[in-house]
């Protein structure tokens, strides 16, 4: 690969895990990643991760891959990867399983989660063994962001919303985060402005967008019903933050590496 060519983004999925707090207000689950991680080390993020090749082989209940493809602007195979990675990563990182089926003992479920996280067994095999089936209808598509072309590690990430199913609790039992807890969007944004946590631009933008929703149900119901346009931020030398589509000076040709950025420096 030519040194000037951008790294191809790896497909990934992220979930805005939602609930209503004790006061009835919307809360979202956020994790502060381990500082030494290669991507977003030390940042506070929504749970998620890269798509595994095995993800696409898992069957589910709910809208078919073609439905998701239409909304995420990708192929059905890519859409299946996004959806199933979202479910798997939520299970691995938070202990919340967006699935339906027979009741499973908590200890058995914990061991299954560890097997998936440690890659001892693939997610589909674990679900089959437990008599469970993914509930893709518990997810709603929200956004799609692509890491800027200048970054050495890039992701093409589909963002989804999901309300924590009754009887389940999100936890912080993951090796990828030093802490995880529930935040109101406004409180997370305030903590960022006060320098208490770090937020990447996609996380910050989404928290800003959802802050006006009063509760989990209203946010989950507000998911886009049409095709979602990918957001590719533009890095400009000398600016403290990236530019997004609609910002003054944003140029998609420059952001995608198809034109020189000299006029924007």
C-alpha positions in Angstrom: 0.0 0.0 0.0 1.2 3.5 -0.8 2.1 5.5 2.3 -0.2 8.3 1.2 -3.2 5.9 0.9 -5.6 5.9 3.9 -6.1 2.8 5.9 -9.3 0.9 5.0 -11.7 1.3 7.9 -12.7 -1.9 9.7 -16.5 -2.4 10.2 -17.6 -2.0 13.8 -20.8 -1.5 15.8 -21.6 0.6 18.8 -24.7 0.5 21.0 -26.4 3.4 22.9 -27.7 1.3 25.7 -30.6 3.1 27.3 -32.7 3.1 30.4 -34.7 5.5 32.6 -33.0 6.6 35.8 -34.6 6.6 39.2 -36.0 10.1 38.4 -37.4 8.8 35.1 -34.9 10.7 33.0 -33.0 9.2 30.1 -29.7 7.6 30.9 -27.1 6.0 28.6 -24.3 3.5 29.5 -20.8 4.8 29.0 -17.4 3.1 29.6 -14.0 4.7 30.1 -11.6 2.7 28.1 -8.2 1.5 29.4 -5.6 4.2 28.6 -3.1 1.9 26.9 -5.6 0.7 24.2 -4.5 1.3 20.6 -7.8 3.0 19.7 -9.6 5.6 21.9 -7.4 4.8 24.9 -8.7 6.6 28.0 -11.8 7.9 26.2 -15.3 7.5 27.5 -17.4 5.7 24.9 -20.5 3.7 24.2 -19.9 -0.1 24.3 -19.0 -1.7 21.0 -16.2 -3.1 18.9 -15.2 -4.6 15.5 -17.2 -7.0 13.4 -16.0 -10.6 13.5 -16.2 -12.8 10.5 -18.3 -15.3 12.5 -20.9 -12.7 13.3 -22.6 -12.8 9.9 -23.5 -16.5 10.4 -25.9 -16.0 13.3 -29.6 -16.1 12.7 -32.0 -13.7 14.4 -35.5 -12.6 15.0 -36.6 -9.3 13.6 -36.0 -7.3 10.4 -34.1 -9.2 7.7 -30.5 -8.1 6.7 -31.9 -6.4 3.6 -34.0 -4.1 5.8 -30.9 -3.1 7.8 -28.9 -2.7 4.6 -31.3 -0.2 3.3 -31.1 1.9 6.4 -27.3 1.6 6.9 -26.4 2.2 3.3 -24.5 -1.1 2.8 -24.9 -4.6 1.6 -27.0 -7.2 3.4 -23.9 -9.1 4.4 -22.3 -6.0 5.9 -25.6 -5.1 7.6 -25.7 -8.6 9.2 -22.2 -8.0 10.5 -23.1 -4.6 12.0 -26.2 -6.0 13.7 -24.7 -9.1 15.2 -21.5 -7.3 16.3 -23.7 -4.9 18.2 -25.5 -7.7 20.0 -22.3 -9.7 20.7 -20.3 -6.7 21.9 -23.1 -5.5 24.2 -23.1 -9.0 25.7 -19.3 -9.2 26.1 -18.8 -5.7 27.5 -22.0 -5.1 29.5 -23.5 -8.5 30.2 -26.7 -7.4 28.5 -28.0 -10.0 26.0 -30.4 -8.9 23.3 -31.9 -12.3 22.8 -35.0 -14.3 23.4 -35.5 -17.9 24.4 -35.4 -20.3 27.4 -34.5 -18.9 30.8 -30.8 -19.3 31.5 -29.1 -19.7 34.8 -27.0 -16.6 35.7 -23.9 -18.6 36.3 -24.2 -20.4 32.9 -24.7 -17.1 31.2 -21.7 -15.6 32.9 -19.5 -18.5 31.7 -20.9 -18.2 28.2 -20.1 -14.5 28.2 -16.5 -15.2 29.3 -16.2 -17.8 26.6 -17.2 -15.3 23.9 -15.1 -12.5 25.3 -12.0 -14.8 25.4 -12.7 -16.2 22.0 -12.9 -19.8 23.2 -16.3 -20.2 21.5 -18.0 -18.2 18.8 -21.1 -16.2 19.7 -23.5 -18.2 17.4 -22.5 -21.5 19.0 -23.0 -20.2 22.5 -26.5 -19.0 21.6 -27.4 -22.3 20.0 -26.1 -24.2 23.1 -28.2 -22.0 25.4 -31.4 -22.3 23.2 -31.4 -18.5 22.6 -31.9 -16.4 19.5 -30.8 -12.9 18.8 -33.6 -10.2 18.9 -32.5 -7.8 16.2 -35.8 -6.0 16.6 -34.5 -4.7 20.0 -32.0 -2.6 18.1 -32.8 0.6 16.2 -30.3 2.1 13.7 -29.1 5.6 14.8 -26.0 6.7 12.9 -22.9 5.7 11.0 -19.5 7.3 11.5 -16.2 6.7 9.7 -12.8 7.5 11.3 -10.9 10.3 9.5 -8.6 9.2 6.7 -5.5 10.5 8.5 -5.8 8.1 11.4 -3.6 4.9 11.4 -6.5 2.8 12.9 -9.8 3.4 11.3 -13.4 2.1 11.8 -16.6 2.3 9.9 -19.0 2.2 12.8 -22.8 1.7 12.9 -24.5 3.1 15.9 -27.6 1.6 17.3 -30.0 2.3 20.2 -31.3 -0.5 22.5 -33.3 -0.3 25.8 -32.0 -2.7 28.5 -34.4 -5.6 28.5 -36.4 -6.2 31.8 -34.6 -8.2 34.4 -31.1 -7.4 32.9 -28.4 -5.1 34.3 -25.4 -3.5 32.5 -22.1 -3.9 34.4 -18.5 -3.0 34.2 -17.0 -6.5 34.0 -14.9 -6.0 30.9 -11.1 -5.8 30.6 -11.4 -3.0 28.0 -12.7 -0.4 30.5 -11.6 0.9 33.9 -15.0 2.0 34.8 -18.6 2.0 33.4 -21.7 3.6 34.6 -25.0 5.2 33.7 -25.0 8.9 32.7 -27.6 11.4 31.6 -26.3 12.9 28.3 -26.2 16.4 29.9 -24.1 15.2 32.8 -21.6 13.4 30.5 -21.3 16.6 28.4 -20.7 18.7 31.5 -18.0 16.3 32.7 -16.3 16.6 29.3 -16.4 20.4 29.4 -15.0 20.3 32.9 -12.1 18.0 31.8 -13.3 15.1 33.9 -13.7 12.7 30.9 -12.6 12.5 27.3 -15.2 12.3 24.5 -14.4 11.7 20.9 -16.3 13.7 18.4 -18.9 11.0 17.5 -19.7 10.4 21.1 -19.9 14.0 21.9 -22.1 14.8 18.9 -24.5 12.0 19.6 -24.8 12.9 23.3 -25.6 16.4 22.3 -28.2 15.1 19.8 -30.0 12.9 22.4 -29.8 15.2 25.4 -33.2 16.7 24.6 -35.1 13.4 24.9 -36.9 12.9 28.2 -36.7 9.2 28.4 -35.4 6.0 26.8 -38.6 5.1 25.0 -38.9 8.5 23.2 -35.3 8.3 22.1 -35.5 4.7 20.9 -38.7 5.5 19.0 -37.0 8.5 17.3 -34.6 6.3 15.3 -34.3 7.4 11.6 -36.8 5.6 9.4 -34.9 6.2 6.1 -31.4 5.7 4.9 -28.6 6.9 7.2 -25.8 8.9 5.6 -22.3 8.1 6.8 -20.4 10.9 8.6 -16.7 11.2 7.7 -15.0 13.9 9.8 -12.4 16.2 8.1 -9.2 16.9 10.0 -7.7 20.3 9.3 -4.2 21.2 10.4 -4.3 23.9 13.0 -7.9 23.4 14.1 -8.6 22.0 17.6 -11.5 19.8 16.4 -12.6 18.0 13.2 -15.1 19.5 10.8 -18.3 17.7 10.1 -20.7 17.9 7.1 -22.5 21.2 7.3 -19.6 23.0 9.1 -18.0 25.9 7.3 -14.9 24.7 5.4 -16.0 21.1 5.2 -15.1 19.5 1.9 -16.1 15.8 1.3 -13.5 15.5 -1.5 -10.8 16.6 1.0 -12.2 14.5 3.9 -12.2 11.4 1.7 -8.7 12.0 0.4 -9.7 12.8 -3.2 -8.4 16.4 -3.2 -5.5 18.3 -1.6 -6.2 19.9 1.7 -3.8 22.9 1.2 -6.6 25.4 0.8 -8.1 24.5 4.2 -5.0 24.7 6.4 
